[in-house]
């Protein structure tokens, strides 16, 4: 096995997480960094395997509703209802 030595600049929050991991598990800095990298890279490798699929459902025969005009339709319905209520007060 080839060992590679390198310099890495860690953000303060990452450094704190590594120090916490070192204390909790009683491992060295090197072991904590290697474990974190392995876990992160393994997660990326498996992330593509679980693909989300959105189920589709038929909307019935009347599929001609313009969804881009839904707010205008809702507003018109509300106006009609307000007019009806005002007419009942007379």
Phi and psi in degrees as GROMACS dihedral restraints (atoms count N, CA, C in turn):
[ dihedral_restraints ]
;  ai    aj    ak    al  type     phi  dphi    fc
    3     4     5     6     1   -88.9    20    10
    4     5     6     7     1   134.7    20    10
    6     7     8     9     1  -104.4    20    10
    7     8     9    10     1   132.2    20    10
    9    10    11    12     1  -114.2    20    10
   10    11    12    13     1   130.5    20    10
   12    13    14    15     1  -105.9    20    10
   13    14    15    16     1   135.4    20    10
   15    16    17    18     1  -150.9    20    10
   16    17    18    19     1   164.2    20    10
   18    19    20    21     1  -104.5    20    10
   19    20    21    22     1   130.4    20    10
   21    22    23    24     1  -126.7    20    10
   22    23    24    25     1   135.4    20    10
   24    25    26    27     1   -98.0    20    10
   25    26    27    28     1   120.1    20    10
   27    28    29    30     1  -101.9    20    10
   28    29    30    31     1   142.3    20    10
   30    31    32    33     1   -69.7    20    10
   31    32    33    34     1   153.3    20    10
   33    34    35    36     1   -57.0    20    10
   34    35    36    37     1   -37.2    20    10
   36    37    38    39     1   -69.7    20    10
   37    38    39    40     1   -34.8    20    10
   39    40    41    42     1   -68.9    20    10
   40    41    42    43     1   -41.6    20    10
   42    43    44    45     1   -60.2    20    10
   43    44    45    46     1   -43.0    20    10
   45    46    47    48     1   -63.2    20    10
   46    47    48    49     1   -41.4    20    10
   48    49    50    51     1   -64.0    20    10
   49    50    51    52     1   -40.2    20    10
   51    52    53    54     1   -65.6    20    10
   52    53    54    55     1   -42.9    20    10
   54    55    56    57     1   -62.0    20    10
   55    56    57    58     1   -40.9    20    10
   57    58    59    60     1   -63.4    20    10
   58    59    60    61     1   -43.8    20    10
   60    61    62    63     1   -62.1    20    10
   61    62    63    64     1   -41.5    20    10
   63    64    65    66     1   -59.8    20    10
   64    65    66    67     1   -44.1    20    10
   66    67    68    69     1   -68.1    20    10
   67    68    69    70     1   -45.0    20    10
   69    70    71    72     1   -64.9    20    10
   70    71    72    73     1   -40.9    20    10
   72    73    74    75     1   -97.3    20    10
   73    74    75    76     1   -11.3    20    10
   75    76    77    78     1    65.9    20    10
   76    77    78    79     1    41.1    20    10
   78    79    80    81     1  -116.0    20    10
   79    80    81    82     1   167.2    20    10
   81    82    83    84     1   -78.3    20    10
   82    83    84    85     1   167.3    20    10
   84    85    86    87     1   -59.8    20    10
   85    86    87    88     1   -44.8    20    10
   87    88    89    90     1   -58.2    20    10
   88    89    90    91     1   -46.0    20    10
   90    91    92    93     1   -65.8    20    10
   91    92    93    94     1   -39.0    20    10
   93    94    95    96     1   -65.7    20    10
   94    95    96    97     1   -42.5    20    10
   96    97    98    99     1   -65.2    20    10
   97    98    99   100     1   -47.2    20    10
   99   100   101   102     1   -61.3    20    10
  100   101   102   103     1   -42.1    20    10
  102   103   104   105     1   -64.2    20    10
  103   104   105   106     1   -42.3    20    10
  105   106   107   108     1   -64.4    20    10
  106   107   108   109     1   -42.3    20    10
  108   109   110   111     1   -65.8    20    10
  109   110   111   112     1   -44.8    20    10
  111   112   113   114     1   -59.3    20    10
  112   113   114   115     1   -45.7    20    10
  114   115   116   117     1   -63.4    20    10
  115   116   117   118     1   -43.9    20    10
  117   118   119   120     1   -65.1    20    10
  118   119   120   121     1   -43.4    20    10
  120   121   122   123     1   -70.7    20    10
  121   122   123   124     1   -34.8    20    10
  123   124   125   126     1   -67.0    20    10
  124   125   126   127     1   -37.7    20    10
  126   127   128   129     1   -63.6    20    10
  127   128   129   130     1   -43.6    20    10
  129   130   131   132     1   -62.6    20    10
  130   131   132   133     1   -37.7    20    10
  132   133   134   135     1   -65.4    20    10
  133   134   135   136     1   -38.3    20    10
  135   136   137   138     1   -90.7    20    10
  136   137   138   139     1   -10.5    20    10
  138   139   140   141     1   -62.4    20    10
  139   140   141   142     1   -35.7    20    10
  141   142   143   144     1   -74.7    20    10
  142   143   144   145     1   -13.1    20    10
  144   145   146   147     1   -77.7    20    10
  145   146   147   148     1   -30.7    20    10
  147   148   149   150     1   -98.0    20    10
  148   149   150   151     1    90.3    20    10
  150   151   152   153     1   -90.6    20    10
  151   152   153   154     1   132.1    20    10
  153   154   155   156     1   -80.8    20    10
  154   155   156   157     1   132.3    20    10
  156   157   158   159     1  -123.9    20    10
  157   158   159   160     1   121.8    20    10
  159   160   161   162     1   -82.7    20    10
  160   161   162   163     1   120.4    20    10
  162   163   164   165     1   -68.9    20    10
  163   164   165   166     1   145.5    20    10
  165   166   167   168     1  -112.8    20    10
  166   167   168   169     1   142.9    20    10
  168   169   170   171     1  -126.4    20    10
  169   170   171   172     1   140.6    20    10
  171   172   173   174     1   -68.2    20    10
  172   173   174   175     1   141.8    20    10
  174   175   176   177     1   -94.7    20    10
  175   176   177   178     1     5.2    20    10
  177   178   179   180     1    94.8    20    10
  178   179   180   181     1  -174.9    20    10
  180   181   182   183     1   -71.1    20    10
  181   182   183   184     1   -31.3    20    10
  183   184   185   186     1   -89.4    20    10
  184   185   186   187     1    80.0    20    10
  186   187   188   189     1  -107.7    20    10
  187   188   189   190     1    26.6    20    10
  189   190   191   192     1   -99.6    20    10
  190   191   192   193     1    10.0    20    10
  192   193   194   195     1   -69.4    20    10
  193   194   195   196     1   133.8    20    10
  195   196   197   198     1   -88.0    20    10
  196   197   198   199     1   100.2    20    10
  198   199   200   201     1   -66.5    20    10
  199   200   201   202     1   -23.8    20    10
  201   202   203   204     1   -72.7    20    10
  202   203   204   205     1   -10.8    20    10
  204   205   206   207     1  -110.2    20    10
  205   206   207   208     1    15.2    20    10
  207   208   209   210     1   -61.2    20    10
  208   209   210   211     1   -40.6    20    10
  210   211   212   213     1   -65.9    20    10
  211   212   213   214     1   -38.3    20    10
  213   214   215   216     1   -65.5    20    10
  214   215   216   217     1   -39.3    20    10
  216   217   218   219     1   -65.4    20    10
  217   218   219   220     1   -44.3    20    10
  219   220   221   222     1   -61.6    20    10
  220   221   222   223     1   -40.4    20    10
  222   223   224   225     1   -64.7    20    10
  223   224   225   226     1   -42.0    20    10
  225   226   227   228     1   -64.0    20    10
  226   227   228   229     1   -40.2    20    10
  228   229   230   231     1   -65.1    20    10
  229   230   231   232     1   -40.2    20    10
  231   232   233   234     1   -64.8    20    10
  232   233   234   235     1   -41.5    20    10
  234   235   236   237     1   -61.6    20    10
  235   236   237   238     1   -42.5    20    10
  237   238   239   240     1   -61.6    20    10
  238   239   240   241     1   -41.7    20    10
  240   241   242   243     1   -66.6    20    10
  241   242   243   244     1   -41.5    20    10
  243   244   245   246     1   -63.5    20    10
  244   245   246   247     1   -41.3    20    10
  246   247   248   249     1   -62.2    20    10
  247   248   249   250     1   -40.9    20    10
  249   250   251   252     1   -62.7    20    10
  250   251   252   253     1   -45.2    20    10
  252   253   254   255     1   -65.3    20    10
  253   254   255   256     1   -40.3    20    10
  255   256   257   258     1   -65.3    20    10
  256   257   258   259     1   -37.4    20    10
  258   259   260   261     1   -65.5    20    10
  259   260   261   262     1   -32.0    20    10
  261   262   263   264     1   -70.6    20    10
  262   263   264   265     1   -26.6    20    10
  264   265   266   267     1   -75.0    20    10
  265   266   267   268     1   -23.0    20    10
